[in-house]
Amino acid sequence: MAKNRLTSPCKAVVIGGSAGSIDVLMKLLPALRPDLSFSLLIVLHRRHSGESSLANLLSVKTVMPVREVEDKDPILPGQVYLAPADYHLLIEKNQYFSLDFSEKVNFSRPSLDVTFESAADAWGPEMVGILLSGANADGSDGLRAVKKAGGVIIAQKPETAQSAFMPQQAILSTPIDHVFDVVEIAEYINSINR
């Protein structure tokens, strides 16, 4: 696993997914070290509703703080951040979040591509992008941007995904550094901790 590793200390791991990804996260979060030295950002396609129980659902699977992002929140290490429904999640270079209500991208808001591209611009070789289960091609262009900026990109093994289309599209369109199952994703994230 020494090849295709970060060359700089990690500042963020950005995880994107759609259909079937919540099940993956419910297995992934308990397997992660509780003392991560970087931020964990989660961007999922989900319906907009008045309440957000997803952050509460994820928070029972980890001792790390889990919170839904609000506009201009600072990005801190050791935290799990969840993109709110119906907003694109952007990363500012001064380590703050920005929420955007512009047009949907790939029929999605939040769009995985938008967040991955924004994160690649902010963190470049100091980030990891991970694409999980999903039923459309959102995320492929964003992973390509992460790779171009020097970051590491990972796709879930399609045969382990509830909806294989999203990771398959990424694998077909971009030279992915690692194609992992959930256990291997957790091991990789833990291995890059300082």
Protein Blocks (a to p, Z undefined) as FASTA:
>chain_A
ZZopafbdcfbdcddddehklmmmmmmmmmpcfkbcbdcdddddddddfbdfklmmmmmm
pcbdcddddehiacdehiacdddehiacdddfkopacddfbdceehiacdfklmmmmmmm
mnmmmbccdddddfbfehjlmmmmmmmnopacddddfklpfblmlmmmmmmmpccfbdcd
fklmmmmmmmmpZZ
